[in-house]
Amino acid sequence: MDKAASSYSIFKDKVGEWIRRNFDNGSTILDVGAGNGTYRDLLGDGYVNMDAVEIYYPNIIDYKLLEKYRSVANRNIVGLEYQHYDLIIFGDIIEHLTVEEAKKVLDYAYPRCKNMIVAVPYRFHQGPNENQWEEHKQADLTHAVFMERYPGFKPLYNNNKYGYYIKDE
């Protein structure tokens, strides 16, 4: 089982509260890079319109993602086409992409949702392990770097280790 599939717990409870305040349980939600299903578990069984994208197939099986989500796509988010969602969650995803890939993914998602959450660890180096997708290609991320590199977002929660961002509209 890929231990790196679980993300930081920093601000998770606050993010869950923010989602529940802003999106009712009938909202459509796309969890990109579902990993172990952290956001699905955080929101509970009431949120039945959650879909997931998970590139690493063993996570789908090991964490029983097919039981947690309405649908699960075993695909790379880069180049993946999808329809509109109320909320798209990119939890610990963009640091695994090159800057160009991340910009492409976020630019594609931006008009296809009411809002999105982008969660990133700061200055966190991570190489590939048994899951080749775990490598951090943007280990230089900080709050300032994120804000410069990805315009159109504002901080939701952040500290010196981790940041959550939402659309700035």
C-alpha positions as CSV (number, residue, x, y, z in Angstrom):
1,M,0.0,0.0,0.0
2,D,1.3,3.4,-1.0
3,K,1.7,5.4,2.3
4,A,2.3,8.6,0.4
5,A,-1.3,8.4,-0.8
6,S,-2.5,10.0,2.5
7,S,-2.1,13.7,2.5
8,Y,-1.3,16.2,5.3
9,S,-3.9,16.6,8.0
10,I,-3.1,20.4,8.3
11,F,-6.4,22.4,7.9
12,K,-8.4,19.3,6.8
13,D,-11.2,19.9,9.4
14,K,-11.4,23.6,8.4
15,V,-11.6,22.7,4.7
16,G,-14.3,20.1,5.4
17,E,-16.3,22.8,7.3
18,W,-15.7,25.3,4.4
19,I,-17.0,22.7,1.9
20,R,-20.1,21.9,3.9
21,R,-20.9,25.7,4.4
22,N,-20.5,26.4,0.6
23,F,-21.8,23.2,-1.0
24,D,-24.8,21.1,0.0
25,N,-24.7,17.3,-0.1
26,G,-26.4,17.3,-3.5
27,S,-23.4,19.2,-5.1
28,T,-21.3,17.6,-7.7
29,I,-17.7,17.2,-6.6
30,L,-14.6,15.9,-8.4
31,D,-11.7,14.7,-6.2
32,V,-8.6,14.8,-8.4
33,G,-5.9,12.5,-7.1
34,A,-8.2,10.8,-4.6
35,G,-5.3,8.8,-3.0
36,N,-6.9,7.1,-0.1
37,G,-10.2,9.0,-0.3
38,T,-9.4,11.6,2.3
39,Y,-11.9,14.2,1.1
40,R,-14.6,11.7,0.6
41,D,-14.0,10.4,4.2
42,L,-13.9,14.0,5.5
43,L,-17.3,14.8,4.0
44,G,-19.0,11.6,4.9
45,D,-21.7,9.5,3.3
46,G,-24.1,12.5,2.7
47,Y,-22.1,13.7,-0.3
48,V,-23.2,11.1,-2.9
49,N,-22.3,13.0,-6.1
50,M,-18.5,12.7,-5.7
51,D,-16.4,11.4,-8.5
52,A,-12.7,10.7,-8.4
53,V,-9.6,10.7,-10.6
54,E,-6.8,8.5,-9.4
55,I,-3.8,7.7,-11.6
56,Y,-2.3,5.0,-9.4
57,Y,-4.4,1.9,-9.8
58,P,-3.3,0.2,-6.6
59,N,-4.8,3.1,-4.6
60,I,-8.2,2.4,-6.2
61,I,-8.1,-1.2,-5.0
62,D,-6.2,-0.8,-1.7
63,Y,-8.4,2.1,-0.5
64,K,-11.7,0.8,-1.9
65,L,-12.3,3.9,-3.9
66,L,-14.9,2.3,-6.1
67,E,-17.0,1.9,-2.9
68,K,-16.4,5.5,-1.8
69,Y,-17.1,7.5,-5.0
70,R,-19.9,7.5,-7.5
71,S,-17.3,6.9,-10.2
72,V,-13.5,6.6,-10.4
73,A,-11.4,7.3,-13.4
74,N,-8.0,5.6,-13.4
75,R,-6.4,8.3,-15.5
76,N,-3.9,11.1,-15.6
77,I,-5.6,14.4,-15.0
78,V,-3.4,16.0,-17.6
79,G,-5.5,16.1,-20.8
80,L,-8.5,14.5,-19.2
81,E,-11.8,16.0,-20.4
82,Y,-14.8,16.3,-18.1
83,Q,-17.9,18.3,-17.7
84,H,-18.9,20.9,-15.1
85,Y,-18.7,20.2,-11.3
86,D,-19.8,22.4,-8.5
87,L,-16.5,21.8,-6.8
88,I,-13.2,20.4,-8.0
89,I,-10.6,19.4,-5.4
90,F,-6.9,19.2,-6.3
91,G,-5.5,17.8,-3.0
92,D,-1.8,17.5,-3.1
93,I,-1.7,17.2,-6.9
94,I,-0.1,20.1,-8.7
95,E,3.3,19.6,-7.0
96,H,3.4,16.3,-8.9
97,L,3.1,18.1,-12.2
98,T,5.4,20.3,-14.1
99,V,4.5,24.0,-14.0
100,E,3.3,23.8,-17.6
101,E,1.1,20.7,-16.9
102,A,-0.3,22.3,-13.7
103,K,-1.2,25.5,-15.5
104,K,-2.9,23.5,-18.3
105,V,-4.9,21.4,-15.7
106,L,-6.0,24.4,-13.6
107,D,-6.8,26.5,-16.7
108,Y,-9.0,23.7,-18.0
109,A,-10.7,23.3,-14.6
110,Y,-11.3,27.0,-13.8
111,P,-14.4,27.5,-16.0
112,R,-15.7,24.0,-15.4
113,C,-16.6,24.5,-11.7
114,K,-18.2,27.0,-9.4
115,N,-15.1,26.8,-7.2
116,M,-12.1,24.7,-6.7
117,I,-9.7,23.9,-3.9
118,V,-6.0,23.5,-4.6
119,A,-3.9,22.1,-1.7
120,V,-0.1,22.2,-1.9
121,P,2.7,21.4,0.5
122,Y,5.5,24.0,0.6
123,R,9.1,23.2,-0.1
124,F,8.6,19.5,0.1
125,H,10.9,17.3,-1.9
126,Q,9.7,13.8,-2.7
127,G,11.1,11.3,-5.2
128,P,9.2,8.5,-6.8
129,N,8.7,5.2,-4.8
130,E,6.7,2.2,-5.9
131,N,4.3,4.8,-7.2
132,Q,6.2,6.6,-9.9
133,W,3.6,9.4,-9.8
134,E,4.6,10.5,-6.3
135,E,7.6,12.5,-7.4
136,H,7.3,16.2,-6.7
137,K,8.2,18.2,-9.8
138,Q,7.4,21.5,-8.0
139,A,9.3,21.1,-4.7
140,D,9.9,24.9,-4.8
141,L,6.3,25.8,-4.0
142,T,5.7,28.4,-1.2
143,H,2.8,30.7,-0.7
144,A,4.5,33.5,-2.7
145,V,5.5,31.1,-5.5
146,F,2.0,29.7,-5.8
147,M,0.5,33.2,-5.9
148,E,2.9,34.3,-8.6
149,R,2.8,31.1,-10.6
150,Y,-1.0,30.5,-10.5
151,P,-3.0,33.8,-10.8
152,G,-6.7,33.6,-10.2
153,F,-6.5,32.0,-6.8
154,K,-6.7,33.4,-3.3
155,P,-5.6,31.7,0.0
156,L,-8.2,29.9,2.0
157,Y,-5.9,28.5,4.7
158,N,-2.1,28.4,4.8
159,N,0.9,28.4,7.1
160,N,4.6,27.9,6.5
161,K,4.2,24.2,5.5
162,Y,1.0,24.0,3.6
163,G,-1.6,26.0,1.6
164,Y,-5.2,25.7,0.5
165,Y,-6.4,28.0,-2.3
166,I,-9.7,28.7,-3.9
167,K,-10.8,30.7,-7.0
168,D,-10.5,34.4,-6.8
169,E,-13.6,35.7,-8.5
